[in-house]
């Protein structure tokens, strides 16, 4: 089970705590949709900003994003690999 959440109202004038909650849900733009795991923490966040988003229960599995290395570290690793090949 998962939750499909979508931003339906602008959060431009919303209090800072609500803006941070929306960002914490991974929502950045109007109309953006995210599929999130159905956990008590996520449900609490959704409840806090329920007037700004729409939610529905979904059977889709949330996709986990692969963690990226910081740009500086990735460039360093790439340079080391090139030096090793040469």
C-alpha positions as a Markdown table, in Angstrom:
| # | Residue | x | y | z |
|---|---|---|---|---|
| 1 | Unk | 0.0 | 0.0 | 0.0 |
| 2 | Unk | 1.1 | 3.5 | -0.7 |
| 3 | Unk | -0.2 | 7.0 | -0.8 |
| 4 | Unk | -0.4 | 9.1 | -4.0 |
| 5 | Unk | -0.1 | 12.8 | -3.0 |
| 6 | Unk | -0.5 | 15.8 | -5.4 |
| 7 | Unk | -0.1 | 19.5 | -4.7 |
| 8 | Unk | -3.5 | 21.1 | -5.6 |
| 9 | Unk | -3.1 | 24.6 | -4.0 |
| 10 | Unk | -0.2 | 27.0 | -3.9 |
| 11 | Unk | 1.7 | 27.1 | -0.7 |
| 12 | Unk | 3.3 | 30.5 | -1.3 |
| 13 | Unk | 1.5 | 32.2 | 1.6 |
| 14 | Unk | 1.6 | 29.1 | 3.9 |
| 15 | Unk | 3.5 | 29.2 | 7.2 |
| 16 | Unk | 7.1 | 28.0 | 7.1 |
| 17 | Unk | 6.3 | 24.8 | 8.9 |
| 18 | Unk | 3.8 | 23.8 | 6.3 |
| 19 | Unk | 6.2 | 24.7 | 3.5 |
| 20 | Unk | 8.9 | 22.5 | 5.1 |
| 21 | Unk | 6.4 | 19.7 | 5.4 |
| 22 | Unk | 5.5 | 19.8 | 1.7 |
| 23 | Unk | 9.2 | 19.9 | 0.9 |
| 24 | Unk | 9.7 | 16.9 | 3.2 |
| 25 | Unk | 7.1 | 15.0 | 1.2 |
| 26 | Unk | 9.3 | 15.6 | -1.9 |
| 27 | Unk | 6.8 | 18.0 | -3.5 |
| 28 | Unk | 8.3 | 21.1 | -5.1 |
| 29 | Unk | 5.8 | 22.3 | -7.8 |
| 30 | Unk | 2.1 | 22.8 | -8.3 |
| 31 | Unk | 0.5 | 19.6 | -9.8 |
| 32 | Unk | 3.4 | 17.4 | -8.9 |
| 33 | Unk | 2.6 | 13.9 | -7.8 |
| 34 | Unk | 4.6 | 11.6 | -5.6 |
| 35 | Unk | 3.9 | 8.0 | -4.5 |
| 36 | Unk | 5.0 | 7.6 | -0.9 |
| 37 | Unk | 5.0 | 4.6 | 1.5 |
| 38 | Unk | 2.0 | 4.4 | 3.7 |
| 39 | Unk | 3.6 | 5.0 | 7.1 |
| 40 | Unk | 2.3 | 6.8 | 10.2 |
| 41 | Unk | 5.0 | 9.5 | 9.7 |
| 42 | Unk | 3.9 | 10.2 | 6.1 |
| 43 | Unk | 0.2 | 10.2 | 7.1 |
| 44 | Unk | 1.0 | 12.8 | 9.8 |
| 45 | Unk | 2.7 | 15.0 | 7.3 |
| 46 | Unk | -0.2 | 14.6 | 4.9 |
| 47 | Unk | -2.7 | 15.5 | 7.6 |
| 48 | Unk | -0.7 | 18.7 | 8.5 |
| 49 | Unk | -1.1 | 20.0 | 4.9 |
| 50 | Unk | -4.3 | 18.3 | 3.8 |
| 51 | Unk | -5.8 | 21.6 | 2.7 |
| 52 | Unk | -2.9 | 22.1 | 0.1 |
| 53 | Unk | -2.7 | 18.5 | -1.3 |
| 54 | Unk | -4.9 | 15.7 | -2.4 |
| 55 | Unk | -4.3 | 12.1 | -1.4 |
| 56 | Unk | -5.4 | 8.7 | -2.5 |
| 57 | Unk | -4.5 | 5.2 | -1.5 |
| 58 | Unk | -2.7 | 3.4 | -4.3 |
| 59 | Unk | -1.5 | -0.1 | -4.9 |
| 60 | Unk | 1.6 | 1.2 | -6.7 |
| 61 | Unk | 4.9 | 0.6 | -5.0 |
| 62 | Unk | 6.9 | 3.8 | -4.2 |
| 63 | Unk | 10.1 | 3.9 | -6.2 |
| 64 | Unk | 13.2 | 4.5 | -4.0 |
| 65 | Unk | 15.6 | 7.0 | -5.5 |
| 66 | Unk | 19.2 | 5.9 | -5.8 |
| 67 | Unk | 21.4 | 8.0 | -3.5 |
| 68 | Unk | 23.8 | 10.2 | -5.5 |
| 69 | Unk | 27.3 | 11.2 | -4.5 |
| 70 | Unk | 28.0 | 14.9 | -4.1 |
| 71 | Unk | 29.4 | 16.4 | -7.4 |
| 72 | Unk | 32.8 | 17.0 | -6.0 |
| 73 | Unk | 33.2 | 13.4 | -4.9 |
| 74 | Unk | 31.9 | 12.0 | -8.2 |
| 75 | Unk | 34.4 | 14.2 | -10.1 |
| 76 | Unk | 37.2 | 13.0 | -7.9 |
| 77 | Unk | 36.3 | 9.4 | -8.4 |
| 78 | Unk | 36.0 | 9.8 | -12.1 |
| 79 | Unk | 39.5 | 11.4 | -12.3 |
| 80 | Unk | 41.0 | 8.6 | -10.2 |
| 81 | Unk | 39.5 | 6.0 | -12.5 |
| 82 | Unk | 40.9 | 7.8 | -15.6 |
| 83 | Unk | 44.3 | 8.0 | -14.0 |
| 84 | Unk | 44.2 | 4.3 | -13.2 |
| 85 | Unk | 43.3 | 3.4 | -16.8 |
| 86 | Unk | 46.2 | 5.5 | -18.2 |
